[in-house]
Each structure stands twice: as structure tokens, then as C-alpha cells.
Amino acid sequence: MAEFKLTILGSNSAVPAHNRNPSAQILKHHSTSFLIDCGEATQFQMNKFHIKRGKLDYILISHMHGDHYFGLVGLLNTLNLNGRKTDLNIFGPPELEQIILLQTDYKREDWNFKINFTPMTFGESYLLFETKNLEVFTIPLDHRVPCNGFLFKEKKKARKINIEAIEQFNIPKTLIKDIKNGADYVDERGNVIKHENLTSDAKERKTYAYCSDTKYNERIIPIIKNVDLVYHEATFLKEDDEKAVLRFHSTTHQAGIIAKKANAKKLIIGHFSARYANLNVFLNEVQEVFPNSAVAIEGEEHFI
Ligand SMILES: [Zn+2]
């Protein structure tokens, strides 16, 4: 089975505390690797959890708060020292490019690899880029500074071939690819056999939604509707809902409501405030609203 896997590298908000680090996660789909946000400890966490730095293809930064990008320049420098040659694709707010340029300026000309930086826009969901197997859309969030989440959606898959039917109608192997892609078969007497009778439905397109820093925002629900896995920030417990509004963050219950209204299959909450040492209460509260929930634990893997 194709691998579509999330690994949590950082689960805390703002400052490192209680052995938890600022935001970062690795999403792997087949052989393509995405780093989503890059808090200060990211490259150390990659070492700890045996994530291969050299295999990174894309880096996506949700917004310009330090706990989401302060690890980036250090990681880029390490990739260069490791001799990376392949281009690296980075997506983020336009200001991020200036920071990368400023911090690498004195020696960037000597770098072994090229950075392809694409500035994001905010306010509306759009197709940010696509790979061979995935489309990546932005999810506009409601935070103190412009902020996007990211929706990763598998591309439409070819239908599954029905081998018995292929044999029954004696269909040449050379036509199978076309039939999988939707072509009908016409035999030598001119009879048309519809591709629906020769194939069955393709596997479902799996989806993952990363909802970074945001206050409660129902506008994202149609964008992440029926998602297989959603990560949603829950910086605060429900009793601190006023703080959450003031700081443009969410609570456990709010994250659960979003997952429920979006008909998500599973929810992971993270970006915990340093004011809380124990995450058990977070888990209990979110499960009151959305039972199939987990708290983000660094090093844990989630299969989509
Ligand atoms: Zn933030």
C-alpha cells in the first residue's frame, strides 16, 4: 500500500517547554517528503526520529511567527554542508524570502543547491502547487498575521481493472491502460463494452489538512470537508476560551467542533501553550466533542 504518513516533530506553541518543541511536521507520500513549518528544534528532532534530511523535497511555512520558521536557516545551512545538489522548493509568506536571503547572504553564492521560493497569497484557498501524485491547496486561517494551512489531496486515481472481464472479452493487453483511464472497448464486430463493465471504482483519494495557528473559523469547513486526517491547533483548554479569542488561537473544544462539522475521520490537536504541563486534559476535552482525536506527540507517526 502506498505510504501516506505524518510524523510530528514539534507540538508546542511559542516557546519550548515540558520537553515539547515549536511546530514542525514531516508528511511523506510515496517517495515525496514535505516539511510543514520549521520551528527552532526541527533539525535536532529530525535526527532524533531518523528523518533523512537529504530526502526533503518541499518546505511549507504557514506564517511569520518565529515558532513556525526559526529553524529554517539552520536546516538550510546543514543541507548545504551535507552537499545537497537538488533544488529545494520553499513556499511561505513573501517576507520569508527576505529573511532567507539576509541570513544566508554572506556565502550563498557558494551554495551547492538552488532554492526555489514561491510566495503565498492569503485570504482565499487556491492550488499552491502539485506533484506527480498530490495537489496542495492553501487553507486561509484567521490569525494575528496572514496565515495559511495546507490541504494535501491525492490526485484522481485510475480505475481498477477487472481481470475476469478482460479475459472474458479477450481484450489485448495494449489497451488496458486506456481502459483504466476511462476508454470503452470496441470488439472486431463493433460491439462497445463500456469501461465501467471492465473496471471497478478507483481507490479513494486520501486527504490531509494542516490547520496551523487560527482562531475558531468556520470558513475552513467546506475546504476540509470529509478530510481523512486533520491537524488543528488547540493552544488552550476550553476554560481559557477568552484568551484564545484575544490571541487568535483555538481551544480543544473548538478544534473538535471544526473536525466534527467538517466530517473529518480523525483529528490531531497540537500547538499547546507552555502554560500546561500535562496533555491528558487536552485529550479528554477534545474527545468530549470528537471521539476519534489524538494529541500531537513528538515522534509519533500517523498513517492516512
Ligand atoms: Zn502564530
Boltz pocket constraint, residues with backbone or C-beta under 6 A from the ligand:
constraints:
  - pocket:
      binder: B
      contacts: [[A, 63], [A, 65], [A, 143], [A, 213]]
      max_distance: 6.0
